[in-house]
Amino acid sequence: MTQRIIEITSPTFLPEQQLDPPVDFAALFGNDNPLALEIGCGIGDFIVQLAAQQPQRNFLAIDIYNKGCYKTCRRIDTTGLTNVRVMRIEARFLLDRYLTMDSLDAVYINCPDPWPKKRHRQRRLVNREFLKTLLYYLRPGGELFFCTDFADYAEQIAPQLLSLTEYQSRLPQLPGQLPEDYPRSKYMRRFLEQGQPICFLHCSKRESCTSGPHLLAPVSPGFRTHWSTLQHG
Ligand SMILES: C[S@@+](CC[C@H](N)C(=O)[O-])C[C@H]1O[C@@H](n2cnc3c(N)ncnc32)[C@H](O)[C@@H]1O
């Protein structure tokens, strides 16, 4: 069954067809505050908390889920936040097409689809290649935040992060625990209330790491990247 596409008319929403790559985010926000990206914003309950905590940063929240983008925009509009924009777009496609080298101050990935079955693990968004790709877009010193309710996902990512010397861990141990002041999405709260742990990874791109084509991994024709070439609302 195909789901009905909800038209999103919110001023917070950036329809992809109205953008010329690369996007000039300073012009879009009307200031040149640092830009942070949330990948897979779901219904937006994490980004509204984070953007309210950090008014000095601009945020781009993306998801491929139309209803999620719609709900995220509604939340942002209700709270009156002006430092967030929402796009319905696939993560790798966004990076490759619309963002430039060193343009991101931070990347947040919370509870990405876990693909728990062994034969589906290659569908996971975050892997060594994706971590390397992010390095190109993060500014030196820029941060990566990742959390998951699947310990197995965090255990897969932690050694990959540590093996990429351009990253520096910001925790004594990877994976670590969710910090007190890290906003919780409804999805995360549900797990925590059931007494289930959420694994947390936090690292930054070393200040000494200069970006350049050597960090630009080609966008793999990975699962869901094909989504960007389909007709969508
Ligand atoms: C399990 S949900 C978690 C949502 C949210 N981060 C939270 O904590 O409530 C994962 C979200 O990531 C989105 N997603 C999955 N793959 C994506 C991709 N390649 N690019 C952008 N969004 C993606 C899904 O549509 C879904 O909304």
The ligand as an ORCA input file, in Angstrom:
! r2SCAN-3c Opt
* xyz 0 1
  C      14.300      4.657     13.979
  S      13.925      6.242     13.364
  C      14.614      7.311     14.591
  C      14.064      8.681     14.481
  C      14.654      9.726     15.448
  N      16.078      9.931     15.246
  C      14.372      9.405     16.887
  O      15.307      9.184     17.673
  O      13.184      9.372     17.248
  C      15.091      6.419     12.015
  C      14.711      7.542     11.070
  O      15.748      7.687     10.089
  C      15.168      7.910      8.806
  N      16.145      7.480      7.804
  C      16.547      6.201      7.565
  N      17.477      6.162      6.606
  C      17.677      7.455      6.215
  C      18.528      8.051      5.244
  N      19.340      7.298      4.496
  N      18.486      9.399      5.089
  C      17.635     10.152      5.861
  N      16.804      9.629      6.798
  C      16.827      8.303      6.981
  C      13.890      7.085      8.846
  O      12.933      7.532      7.892
  C      13.420      7.291     10.286
  O      12.566      8.402     10.437
*
